[in-house]
C-alpha cells in the first residue's frame, strides 16, 4: 500500500534530538551545581579560600551533573517505552 509510511527500524536508542537535550541538561545541571558549590564556600569562608572555592565548585558541579544524568537516563528510558507502546498501538490488528 503506497499511503502507509515505511516502518522505522527497531532501535533502543532515543532520537538524536532527545540525546542532545539530555546532554545539554546535564551540562546546565553541572554548571548550576558548580555555581552553588562555589557560592556556598564563598559565603562561609574568609581569608585565603581559593582552594576551598575551587573544591566547592568542583564537588558541586560533579554531584549535580551525576544527579542530572540519572534523571536524563530515566527520562530517555520513559520516552523509549512510550514510543514502543505507541508503535504497538498503531500496529494493524491490535486494539
TORPA-4810 file (N, C-alpha, C, O; in nm, 3 decimals):
<nodes>
NODE_1_0.084_-0.117_0.000_0.000_0.000_0.000_0.089_0.124_0.000_0.172_0.139_0.089_X
NODE_2_0.073_0.211_-0.096_0.162_0.326_-0.107_0.139_0.434_-0.001_0.231_0.511_0.026_X
NODE_3_0.020_0.444_0.061_-0.006_0.552_0.155_0.034_0.518_0.299_0.018_0.602_0.387_X
NODE_4_0.086_0.399_0.325_0.134_0.365_0.458_0.280_0.405_0.471_0.359_0.379_0.380_X
NODE_5_0.318_0.467_0.583_0.458_0.505_0.600_0.546_0.381_0.617_0.503_0.278_0.668_X
NODE_6_0.668_0.396_0.573_0.764_0.287_0.585_0.799_0.269_0.732_0.830_0.367_0.800_X
NODE_7_0.796_0.146_0.784_0.826_0.128_0.926_0.972_0.162_0.956_1.062_0.129_0.879_X
NODE_8_0.991_0.228_1.067_1.129_0.264_1.104_1.195_0.142_1.166_1.127_0.059_1.227_X
NODE_9_1.325_0.130_1.152_1.394_0.014_1.209_1.389_0.017_1.362_1.392_0.124_1.423_X
NODE_10_1.380_-0.100_1.422_1.377_-0.109_1.567_1.512_-0.071_1.624_1.616_-0.118_1.578_X
NODE_11_1.510_0.013_1.725_1.633_0.057_1.789_1.603_0.096_1.932_1.498_0.153_1.961_X
NODE_12_1.695_0.066_2.020_1.678_0.106_2.159_1.729_0.247_2.184_1.709_0.303_2.292_X
NODE_13_1.794_0.306_2.084_1.847_0.441_2.101_1.737_0.545_2.091_1.650_0.536_2.004_X
NODE_14_1.741_0.644_2.179_1.647_0.755_2.164_1.686_0.842_2.044_1.795_0.826_1.989_X
NODE_15_1.599_0.930_2.006_1.628_1.016_1.891_1.749_1.105_1.921_1.779_1.133_2.037_X
NODE_16_1.819_1.149_1.817_1.934_1.238_1.839_1.895_1.368_1.910_1.973_1.419_1.990_X
NODE_17_1.777_1.420_1.882_1.734_1.543_1.950_1.716_1.519_2.100_1.753_1.604_2.181_X
NODE_18_1.661_1.405_2.137_1.642_1.373_2.279_1.776_1.354_2.349_1.794_1.397_2.463_X
NODE_19_1.871_1.290_2.281_2.004_1.273_2.340_2.075_1.406_2.355_2.142_1.429_2.456_X
NODE_20_2.060_1.495_2.257_2.123_1.627_2.266_2.061_1.709_2.379_2.133_1.779_2.451_X
NODE_21_1.930_1.700_2.395_1.863_1.772_2.504_1.908_1.718_2.640_1.928_1.795_2.734_X
NODE_22_1.925_1.587_2.652_1.971_1.528_2.777_2.114_1.573_2.808_2.146_1.603_2.923_X
NODE_23_2.199_1.576_2.706_2.337_1.621_2.725_2.340_1.767_2.769_2.415_1.803_2.860_X
NODE_24_2.259_1.852_2.706_2.254_1.993_2.744_2.202_2.009_2.887_2.251_2.095_2.961_X
NODE_25_2.105_1.928_2.925_2.052_1.936_3.062_2.157_1.895_3.164_2.165_1.954_3.271_X
NODE_26_2.238_1.795_3.132_2.345_1.753_3.222_2.449_1.864_3.237_2.496_1.891_3.347_X
NODE_27_2.485_1.929_3.126_2.580_2.039_3.132_2.526_2.156_3.214_2.598_2.214_3.295_X
NODE_28_2.399_2.191_3.193_2.339_2.300_3.270_2.329_2.266_3.419_2.351_2.351_3.505_X
NODE_29_2.296_2.141_3.449_2.293_2.098_3.588_2.429_2.106_3.653_2.441_2.149_3.768_X
NODE_30_2.532_2.064_3.581_2.668_2.074_3.633_2.710_2.218_3.656_2.774_2.249_3.756_X
NODE_31_2.675_2.306_3.563_2.707_2.448_3.579_2.637_2.506_3.702_2.699_2.577_3.781_X
NODE_32_2.510_2.475_3.718_2.435_2.525_3.833_2.494_2.471_3.964_2.507_2.545_4.062_X
NODE_33_2.529_2.342_3.966_2.589_2.284_4.086_2.723_2.346_4.120_2.755_2.368_4.236_X
NODE_34_2.802_2.374_4.016_2.931_2.440_4.039_2.914_2.579_4.096_2.988_2.619_4.186_X
NODE_35_2.819_2.653_4.044_2.793_2.788_4.096_2.743_2.783_4.240_2.782_2.866_4.322_X
NODE_36_2.658_2.687_4.269_2.607_2.674_4.406_2.720_2.635_4.502_2.732_2.693_4.610_X
NODE_37_2.803_2.539_4.463_2.915_2.498_4.548_3.013_2.611_4.571_3.060_2.631_4.683_X
NODE_38_3.045_2.685_4.466_3.136_2.799_4.480_3.077_2.904_4.573_3.146_2.955_4.661_X
NODE_39_2.950_2.936_4.553_2.885_3.039_4.636_2.873_2.997_4.781_2.889_3.079_4.871_X
NODE_40_2.846_2.871_4.804_2.835_2.820_4.940_2.966_2.836_5.016_2.967_2.879_5.131_X
NODE_41_3.078_2.803_4.952_3.208_2.817_5.017_3.243_2.965_5.031_3.298_3.006_5.133_X
NODE_42_3.213_3.046_4.931_3.246_3.189_4.936_3.176_3.257_5.053_3.235_3.344_5.117_X
NODE_43_3.052_3.220_5.081_2.977_3.282_5.190_3.033_3.240_5.325_3.033_3.319_5.419_X
NODE_44_3.080_3.117_5.337_3.122_3.064_5.467_3.270_3.087_5.498_3.310_3.071_5.613_X
NODE_45_3.350_3.123_5.401_3.494_3.130_5.421_3.541_3.275_5.420_3.485_3.360_5.350_X
NODE_46_3.645_3.302_5.500_3.708_3.435_5.498_3.860_3.415_5.490_3.912_3.317_5.543_X
NODE_47_3.928_3.505_5.426_4.073_3.493_5.411_4.109_3.421_5.282_4.045_3.441_5.178_X
NODE_48_4.212_3.336_5.290_4.259_3.260_5.174_4.165_3.141_5.150_4.170_3.042_5.223_X
NODE_49_4.082_3.152_5.051_3.980_3.048_5.026_3.983_2.998_4.882_3.884_2.940_4.837_X
NODE_50_4.091_3.017_4.810_4.095_2.976_4.670_4.075_2.827_4.653_3.998_2.783_4.567_X
NODE_51_4.145_2.748_4.734_4.132_2.603_4.725_3.991_2.559_4.765_3.932_2.472_4.700_X
NODE_52_3.938_2.617_4.869_3.803_2.582_4.915_3.698_2.616_4.811_3.606_2.538_4.786_X
NODE_53_3.711_2.733_4.749_3.615_2.772_4.645_3.624_2.679_4.525_3.523_2.639_4.467_X
NODE_54_3.747_2.644_4.489_3.766_2.552_4.376_3.708_2.414_4.405_3.642_2.355_4.320_X
NODE_55_3.733_2.364_4.527_3.677_2.234_4.565_3.525_2.239_4.574_3.457_2.145_4.533_X
NODE_56_3.472_2.348_4.627_3.327_2.363_4.634_3.264_2.362_4.496_3.162_2.298_4.474_X
NODE_57_3.326_2.435_4.403_3.274_2.439_4.267_3.285_2.302_4.201_3.191_2.258_4.134_X
NODE_58_3.398_2.234_4.219_3.418_2.104_4.157_3.322_2.000_4.213_3.256_1.929_4.136_X
NODE_59_3.312_1.992_4.344_3.224_1.892_4.406_3.078_1.921_4.372_3.001_1.829_4.344_X
NODE_60_3.040_2.048_4.374_2.903_2.084_4.338_2.871_2.051_4.194_2.763_1.999_4.164_X
NODE_61_2.966_2.079_4.103_2.942_2.052_3.960_2.932_1.902_3.934_2.843_1.858_3.861_X
NODE_62_3.022_1.825_3.993_3.022_1.681_3.969_2.896_1.615_4.027_2.833_1.532_3.963_X
NODE_63_2.861_1.653_4.149_2.744_1.589_4.211_2.615_1.628_4.138_2.527_1.544_4.120_X
NODE_64_2.603_1.754_4.097_2.482_1.794_4.025_2.475_1.729_3.887_2.368_1.689_3.843_X
NODE_65_2.589_1.719_3.819_2.590_1.655_3.687_2.556_1.506_3.699_2.484_1.453_3.615_X
NODE_66_2.606_1.440_3.801_2.572_1.298_3.822_2.423_1.282_3.850_2.358_1.192_3.796_X
NODE_67_2.369_1.367_3.935_2.226_1.359_3.963_2.142_1.387_3.840_2.041_1.321_3.817_X
NODE_68_2.183_1.485_3.762_2.109_1.518_3.640_2.121_1.407_3.537_2.028_1.384_3.460_X
NODE_69_2.234_1.338_3.535_2.248_1.227_3.440_2.153_1.112_3.475_2.101_1.046_3.385_X
NODE_70_2.131_1.088_3.603_2.034_0.986_3.643_1.894_1.025_3.596_1.821_0.942_3.542_X
NODE_71_1.858_1.151_3.616_1.727_1.199_3.571_1.716_1.187_3.419_1.612_1.144_3.368_X
NODE_72_1.821_1.225_3.347_1.818_1.220_3.200_1.802_1.076_3.151_1.727_1.052_3.056_X
NODE_73_1.870_0.982_3.213_1.858_0.842_3.173_1.715_0.792_3.196_1.660_0.722_3.111_X
NODE_74_1.657_0.828_3.308_1.519_0.785_3.336_1.421_0.845_3.235_1.328_0.778_3.191_X
NODE_75_1.442_0.971_3.199_1.354_1.035_3.101_1.370_0.970_2.965_1.270_0.944_2.897_X
NODE_76_1.494_0.941_2.922_1.515_0.878_2.793_1.455_0.738_2.788_1.401_0.696_2.685_X
NODE_77_1.465_0.665_2.897_1.403_0.533_2.902_1.251_0.542_2.895_1.186_0.462_2.827_X
NODE_78_1.194_0.640_2.965_1.049_0.658_2.960_1.004_0.695_2.819_0.901_0.647_2.773_X
NODE_79_1.081_0.779_2.750_1.047_0.813_2.612_1.051_0.691_2.522_0.965_0.674_2.435_X
NODE_80_1.151_0.605_2.543_1.161_0.482_2.464_1.043_0.389_2.488_0.990_0.330_2.394_X
NODE_81_1.003_0.375_2.613_0.888_0.290_2.643_0.760_0.349_2.585_0.675_0.275_2.535_X
NODE_82_0.746_0.480_2.592_0.628_0.544_2.537_0.621_0.524_2.386_0.514_0.497_2.331_X
NODE_83_0.736_0.536_2.319_0.739_0.514_2.174_0.705_0.369_2.142_0.635_0.342_2.044_X
NODE_84_0.754_0.276_2.222_0.724_0.135_2.200_0.575_0.108_2.215_0.517_0.034_2.135_X
NODE_85_0.514_0.166_2.316_0.369_0.148_2.335_0.291_0.209_2.219_0.191_0.151_2.175_X
NODE_86_0.334_0.324_2.171_0.266_0.387_2.056_0.280_0.300_1.931_0.184_0.286_1.855_X
NODE_87_0.398_0.241_1.911_0.418_0.154_1.795_0.329_0.031_1.803_0.272_-0.011_1.703_X
NODE_88_0.317_-0.027_1.921_0.230_-0.145_1.938_0.084_-0.110_1.915_0.009_-0.188_1.857_X
NODE_89_0.044_0.009_1.959_-0.096_0.050_1.943_-0.128_0.074_1.795_-0.241_0.050_1.752_X
NODE_90_-0.032_0.122_1.719_-0.056_0.153_1.577_-0.044_0.033_1.486_-0.078_0.043_1.368_X
NODE_91_0.003_-0.081_1.535_0.015_-0.198_1.451_-0.123_-0.243_1.406_-0.219_-0.240_1.484_X
NODE_92_-0.133_-0.284_1.280_-0.264_-0.332_1.232_-0.307_-0.458_1.307_-0.226_-0.547_1.334_X
NODE_93_-0.433_-0.463_1.339_-0.488_-0.582_1.406_-0.483_-0.573_1.558_-0.535_-0.663_1.625_X
NODE_94_-0.424_-0.467_1.615_-0.422_-0.455_1.761_-0.524_-0.350_1.801_-0.550_-0.255_1.728_X
NODE_95_-0.581_-0.369_1.919_-0.684_-0.275_1.966_-0.644_-0.215_2.096_-0.718_-0.133_2.152_X
</nodes>
